[in-house]
Amino acid sequence: MKKVKIYSRTGCHLCEIAIDRITSVKEELNFNLEVELIDSSIELQQEYGEQVPVILIDDKVHDYWRVDLDRFTKAIKN
């Protein structure tokens, strides 16, 4: 089963949209989802800063800012 992680920030509108879009296909595509706020991690803030949301699939960066559901779906199915 694939593992999806989303790095997010508190109050991030793009993050909320990305989380909603990915959550909408979670049951259909059957993957584990974890959302982690970078607010309390200096290391994650330095690494990703304003690039959030950052979407990782199996610990590899898949996308930044916006979610292309077709591209995301293909990545999960592969």
N, CA, C and O atoms as a GROMACS GRO file, in nm:
protein
  312
    1MET      N    1   0.085  -0.118   0.000
    1MET     CA    2   0.000   0.000   0.000
    1MET      C    3   0.089   0.124   0.000
    1MET      O    4   0.186   0.132   0.076
    2LYS      N    5   0.056   0.219  -0.085
    2LYS     CA    6   0.133   0.343  -0.095
    2LYS      C    7   0.112   0.429   0.029
    2LYS      O    8   0.008   0.423   0.095
    3LYS      N    9   0.213   0.509   0.058
    3LYS     CA   10   0.208   0.601   0.171
    3LYS      C   11   0.217   0.744   0.117
    3LYS      O   12   0.312   0.778   0.047
    4VAL      N   13   0.119   0.826   0.151
    4VAL     CA   14   0.115   0.966   0.108
    4VAL      C   15   0.131   1.053   0.232
    4VAL      O   16   0.064   1.034   0.333
    5LYS      N   17   0.220   1.150   0.221
    5LYS     CA   18   0.240   1.247   0.329
    5LYS      C   19   0.225   1.386   0.270
    5LYS      O   20   0.276   1.415   0.162
    6ILE      N   21   0.154   1.471   0.341
    6ILE     CA   22   0.138   1.610   0.298
    6ILE      C   23   0.198   1.698   0.407
    6ILE      O   24   0.154   1.695   0.522
    7TYR      N   25   0.298   1.778   0.370
    7TYR     CA   26   0.349   1.880   0.461
    7TYR      C   27   0.265   2.004   0.441
    7TYR      O   28   0.246   2.050   0.328
    8SER      N   29   0.216   2.058   0.551
    8SER     CA   30   0.122   2.169   0.547
    8SER      C   31   0.162   2.273   0.652
    8SER      O   32   0.252   2.252   0.732
    9ARG      N   33   0.093   2.386   0.649
    9ARG     CA   34   0.109   2.491   0.750
    9ARG      C   35  -0.029   2.531   0.800
    9ARG      O   36  -0.129   2.515   0.730
   10THR      N   37  -0.034   2.581   0.919
   10THR     CA   38  -0.159   2.632   0.975
   10THR      C   39  -0.206   2.751   0.892
   10THR      O   40  -0.128   2.842   0.862
   11GLY      N   41  -0.334   2.750   0.855
   11GLY     CA   42  -0.392   2.861   0.782
   11GLY      C   43  -0.358   2.865   0.633
   11GLY      O   44  -0.383   2.966   0.568
   12CYS      N   45  -0.302   2.760   0.580
   12CYS     CA   46  -0.261   2.756   0.438
   12CYS      C   47  -0.380   2.712   0.352
   12CYS      O   48  -0.423   2.597   0.357
   13HIS      N   49  -0.431   2.805   0.274
   13HIS     CA   50  -0.548   2.777   0.190
   13HIS      C   51  -0.516   2.670   0.084
   13HIS      O   52  -0.597   2.580   0.062
   14LEU      N   53  -0.401   2.680   0.019
   14LEU     CA   54  -0.364   2.578  -0.080
   14LEU      C   55  -0.349   2.441  -0.017
   14LEU      O   56  -0.381   2.339  -0.079
   15CYS      N   57  -0.302   2.437   0.106
   15CYS     CA   58  -0.289   2.310   0.179
   15CYS      C   59  -0.425   2.248   0.202
   15CYS      O   60  -0.444   2.128   0.181
   16GLU      N   61  -0.520   2.329   0.244
   16GLU     CA   62  -0.656   2.278   0.268
   16GLU      C   63  -0.716   2.219   0.141
   16GLU      O   64  -0.780   2.114   0.145
   17ILE      N   65  -0.696   2.287   0.029
   17ILE     CA   66  -0.748   2.238  -0.099
   17ILE      C   67  -0.680   2.106  -0.136
   17ILE      O   68  -0.747   2.011  -0.176
   18ALA      N   69  -0.548   2.100  -0.122
   18ALA     CA   70  -0.473   1.978  -0.156
   18ALA      C   71  -0.517   1.861  -0.068
   18ALA      O   72  -0.538   1.751  -0.119
   19ILE      N   73  -0.532   1.885   0.061
   19ILE     CA   74  -0.574   1.779   0.152
   19ILE      C   75  -0.714   1.730   0.116
   19ILE      O   76  -0.738   1.609   0.114
   20ASP      N   77  -0.805   1.821   0.086
   20ASP     CA   78  -0.941   1.783   0.046
   20ASP      C   79  -0.941   1.700  -0.082
   20ASP      O   80  -1.011   1.600  -0.092
   21ARG      N   81  -0.862   1.742  -0.180
   21ARG     CA   82  -0.858   1.670  -0.308
   21ARG      C   83  -0.801   1.530  -0.291
   21ARG      O   84  -0.854   1.433  -0.345
   22ILE      N   85  -0.693   1.520  -0.216
   22ILE     CA   86  -0.631   1.388  -0.196
   22ILE      C   87  -0.722   1.299  -0.110
   22ILE      O   88  -0.736   1.180  -0.138
   23THR      N   89  -0.782   1.355  -0.009
   23THR     CA   90  -0.875   1.279   0.075
   23THR      C   91  -0.993   1.227  -0.006
   23THR      O   92  -1.045   1.119   0.022
   24SER      N   93  -1.036   1.303  -0.106
   24SER     CA   94  -1.153   1.264  -0.186
   24SER      C   95  -1.128   1.136  -0.266
   24SER      O   96  -1.225   1.071  -0.307
   25VAL      N   97  -1.004   1.098  -0.290
   25VAL     CA   98  -0.974   0.977  -0.367
   25VAL      C   99  -0.907   0.869  -0.281
   25VAL      O  100  -0.870   0.763  -0.332
   26LYS      N  101  -0.893   0.896  -0.153
   26LYS     CA  102  -0.822   0.802  -0.063
   26LYS      C  103  -0.888   0.665  -0.059
   26LYS      O  104  -0.820   0.563  -0.074
   27GLU      N  105  -1.017   0.661  -0.040
   27GLU     CA  106  -1.087   0.532  -0.032
   27GLU      C  107  -1.079   0.456  -0.164
   27GLU      O  108  -1.056   0.335  -0.165
   28GLU      N  109  -1.098   0.526  -0.272
   28GLU     CA  110  -1.094   0.463  -0.405
   28GLU      C  111  -0.955   0.407  -0.438
   28GLU      O  112  -0.945   0.297  -0.493
   29LEU      N  113  -0.850   0.481  -0.404
   29LEU     CA  114  -0.713   0.441  -0.442
   29LEU      C  115  -0.641   0.361  -0.333
   29LEU      O  116  -0.535   0.304  -0.358
   30ASN      N  117  -0.698   0.358  -0.212
   30ASN     CA  118  -0.646   0.275  -0.103
   30ASN      C  119  -0.499   0.303  -0.071
   30ASN      O  120  -0.412   0.221  -0.100
   31PHE      N  121  -0.473   0.418  -0.011
   31PHE     CA  122  -0.338   0.453   0.033
   31PHE      C  123  -0.344   0.508   0.175
   31PHE      O  124  -0.449   0.554   0.220
   32ASN      N  125  -0.232   0.504   0.244
   32ASN     CA  126  -0.222   0.563   0.377
   32ASN      C  127  -0.194   0.712   0.362
   32ASN      O  128  -0.114   0.752   0.277
   33LEU      N  129  -0.257   0.793   0.443
   33LEU     CA  130  -0.240   0.938   0.434
   33LEU      C  131  -0.201   0.994   0.570
   33LEU      O  132  -0.262   0.963   0.672
   34GLU      N  133  -0.097   1.077   0.568
   34GLU     CA  134  -0.054   1.147   0.689
   34GLU      C  135  -0.036   1.294   0.653
   34GLU      O  136   0.024   1.327   0.550
   35VAL      N  137  -0.087   1.381   0.736
   35VAL     CA  138  -0.069   1.526   0.719
   35VAL      C  139   0.016   1.574   0.835
   35VAL      O  140  -0.015   1.548   0.951
   36GLU      N  141   0.125   1.644   0.802
   36GLU     CA  142   0.214   1.695   0.906
   36GLU      C  143   0.232   1.845   0.890
   36GLU      O  144   0.268   1.894   0.783
   37LEU      N  145   0.205   1.918   0.998
   37LEU     CA  146   0.226   2.063   0.997
   37LEU      C  147   0.374   2.091   1.017
   37LEU      O  148   0.438   2.032   1.104
   38ILE      N  149   0.428   2.181   0.936
   38ILE     CA  150   0.570   2.215   0.948
   38ILE      C  151   0.593   2.332   1.043
   38ILE      O  152   0.707   2.370   1.068
   39ASP      N  153   0.485   2.388   1.097
   39ASP     CA  154   0.493   2.506   1.184
   39ASP      C  155   0.591   2.490   1.300
   39ASP      O  156   0.661   2.586   1.334
   40SER      N  157   0.597   2.373   1.360
   40SER     CA  158   0.678   2.356   1.480
   40SER      C  159   0.816   2.295   1.450
   40SER      O  160   0.890   2.263   1.543
   41SER      N  161   0.850   2.279   1.323
   41SER     CA  162   0.979   2.220   1.288
   41SER      C  163   1.063   2.320   1.208
   41SER      O  164   1.031   2.351   1.093
   42ILE      N  165   1.169   2.368   1.270
   42ILE     CA  166   1.258   2.462   1.201
   42ILE      C  167   1.318   2.396   1.077
   42ILE      O  168   1.330   2.459   0.972
   43GLU      N  169   1.356   2.270   1.090
   43GLU     CA  170   1.416   2.198   0.976
   43GLU      C  171   1.320   2.191   0.858
   43GLU      O  172   1.359   2.221   0.745
   44LEU      N  173   1.194   2.151   0.883
   44LEU     CA  174   1.096   2.141   0.774
   44LEU      C  175   1.063   2.279   0.718
   44LEU      O  176   1.041   2.293   0.597
   45GLN      N  177   1.058   2.381   0.803
   45GLN     CA  178   1.032   2.516   0.754
   45GLN      C  179   1.145   2.562   0.662
   45GLN      O  180   1.121   2.625   0.559
   46GLN      N  181   1.268   2.531   0.700
   46GLN     CA  182   1.382   2.570   0.616
   46GLN      C  183   1.382   2.493   0.484
   46GLN      O  184   1.416   2.548   0.380
   47GLU      N  185   1.345   2.366   0.490
   47GLU     CA  186   1.347   2.282   0.370
   47GLU      C  187   1.234   2.317   0.273
   47GLU      O  188   1.255   2.325   0.152
   48TYR      N  189   1.112   2.337   0.328
   48TYR     CA  190   0.996   2.355   0.240
   48TYR      C  191   0.937   2.496   0.241
   48TYR      O  192   0.870   2.534   0.146
   49GLY      N  193   0.960   2.572   0.347
   49GLY     CA  194   0.917   2.711   0.354
   49GLY      C  195   0.784   2.742   0.291
   49GLY      O  196   0.679   2.697   0.338
   50GLU      N  197   0.788   2.818   0.184
   50GLU     CA  198   0.666   2.862   0.114
   50GLU      C  199   0.622   2.765   0.005
   50GLU      O  200   0.532   2.797  -0.072
   51GLN      N  201   0.682   2.648  -0.004
   51GLN     CA  202   0.646   2.551  -0.107
   51GLN      C  203   0.526   2.465  -0.068
   51GLN      O  204   0.479   2.385  -0.149
   52VAL      N  205   0.476   2.481   0.054
   52VAL     CA  206   0.365   2.398   0.099
   52VAL      C  207   0.237   2.428   0.022
   52VAL      O  208   0.217   2.542  -0.021
   53PRO      N  209   0.153   2.331   0.005
   53PRO     CA  210   0.169   2.195   0.050
   53PRO      C  211   0.272   2.119  -0.034
   53PRO      O  212   0.286   2.141  -0.154
   54VAL      N  213   0.342   2.030   0.034
   54VAL     CA  214   0.434   1.940  -0.033
   54VAL      C  215   0.374   1.801  -0.022
   54VAL      O  216   0.345   1.754   0.088
   55ILE      N  217   0.357   1.734  -0.135
   55ILE     CA  218   0.297   1.601  -0.136
   55ILE      C  219   0.407   1.499  -0.165
   55ILE      O  220   0.477   1.508  -0.266
   56LEU      N  221   0.421   1.403  -0.075
   56LEU     CA  222   0.518   1.296  -0.093
   56LEU      C  223   0.444   1.164  -0.111
   56LEU      O  224   0.344   1.139  -0.045
   57ILE      N  225   0.495   1.082  -0.200
   57ILE     CA  226   0.443   0.947  -0.217
   57ILE      C  227   0.559   0.853  -0.189
   57ILE      O  228   0.663   0.860  -0.255
   58ASP      N  229   0.540   0.766  -0.092
   58ASP     CA  230   0.646   0.674  -0.049
   58ASP      C  231   0.777   0.748  -0.023
   58ASP      O  232   0.884   0.706  -0.068
   59ASP      N  233   0.767   0.858   0.050
   59ASP     CA  234   0.881   0.939   0.096
   59ASP      C  235   0.956   1.011  -0.016
   59ASP      O  236   1.068   1.059   0.006
   60LYS      N  237   0.898   1.019  -0.135
   60LYS     CA  238   0.958   1.094  -0.246
   60LYS      C  239   0.866   1.210  -0.283
   60LYS      O  240   0.745   1.192  -0.294
   61VAL      N  241   0.923   1.328  -0.301
   61VAL     CA  242   0.842   1.444  -0.335
   61VAL      C  243   0.771   1.420  -0.468
   61VAL      O  244   0.834   1.389  -0.570
   62HIS      N  245   0.641   1.435  -0.465
   62HIS     CA  246   0.559   1.418  -0.585
   62HIS      C  247   0.519   1.554  -0.643
   62HIS      O  248   0.521   1.573  -0.764
   63ASP      N  249   0.482   1.648  -0.556
   63ASP     CA  250   0.431   1.776  -0.605
   63ASP      C  251   0.438   1.882  -0.496
   63ASP      O  252   0.448   1.853  -0.377
   64TYR      N  253   0.432   2.007  -0.542
   64TYR     CA  254   0.425   2.124  -0.454
   64TYR      C  255   0.300   2.204  -0.491
   64TYR      O  256   0.253   2.197  -0.605
   65TRP      N  257   0.249   2.280  -0.398
   65TRP     CA  258   0.142   2.379  -0.414
   65TRP      C  259   0.006   2.325  -0.454
   65TRP      O  260  -0.089   2.337  -0.376
   66ARG      N  261  -0.007   2.266  -0.571
   66ARG     CA  262  -0.138   2.221  -0.618
   66ARG      C  263  -0.134   2.073  -0.653
   66ARG      O  264  -0.029   2.017  -0.684
   67VAL      N  265  -0.251   2.010  -0.647
   67VAL     CA  266  -0.262   1.867  -0.677
   67VAL      C  267  -0.328   1.848  -0.812
   67VAL      O  268  -0.441   1.894  -0.833
   68ASP      N  269  -0.260   1.782  -0.902
   68ASP     CA  270  -0.319   1.738  -1.028
   68ASP      C  271  -0.367   1.595  -1.003
   68ASP      O  272  -0.286   1.502  -0.997
   69LEU      N  273  -0.499   1.578  -0.988
   69LEU     CA  274  -0.551   1.448  -0.949
   69LEU      C  275  -0.520   1.337  -1.050
   69LEU      O  276  -0.499   1.222  -1.010
   70ASP      N  277  -0.518   1.369  -1.178
   70ASP     CA  278  -0.484   1.267  -1.278
   70ASP      C  279  -0.340   1.219  -1.257
   70ASP      O  280  -0.315   1.098  -1.256
   71ARG      N  281  -0.250   1.310  -1.241
   71ARG     CA  282  -0.108   1.277  -1.219
   71ARG      C  283  -0.090   1.204  -1.086
   71ARG      O  284  -0.015   1.107  -1.078
   72PHE      N  285  -0.160   1.249  -0.982
   72PHE     CA  286  -0.154   1.186  -0.852
   72PHE      C  287  -0.206   1.042  -0.860
   72PHE      O  288  -0.142   0.950  -0.809
   73THR      N  289  -0.320   1.023  -0.924
   73THR     CA  290  -0.380   0.891  -0.939
   73THR      C  291  -0.286   0.795  -1.011
   73THR      O  292  -0.269   0.680  -0.969
   74LYS      N  293  -0.224   0.841  -1.119
   74LYS     CA  294  -0.129   0.757  -1.193
   74LYS      C  295  -0.012   0.718  -1.105
   74LYS      O  296   0.033   0.603  -1.110
   75ALA      N  297   0.038   0.811  -1.026
   75ALA     CA  298   0.152   0.783  -0.937
   75ALA      C  299   0.114   0.680  -0.830
   75ALA      O  300   0.195   0.595  -0.795
   76ILE      N  301  -0.007   0.688  -0.778
   76ILE     CA  302  -0.051   0.593  -0.676
   76ILE      C  303  -0.070   0.454  -0.737
   76ILE      O  304  -0.038   0.353  -0.674
   77LYS      N  305  -0.121   0.449  -0.858
   77LYS     CA  306  -0.148   0.319  -0.922
   77LYS      C  307  -0.021   0.250  -0.970
   77LYS      O  308  -0.022   0.128  -0.991
   78ASN      N  309   0.088   0.323  -0.988
   78ASN     CA  310   0.213   0.262  -1.035
   78ASN      C  311   0.292   0.202  -0.923
   78ASN      O  312   0.400   0.146  -0.947
   0.00000   0.00000   0.00000
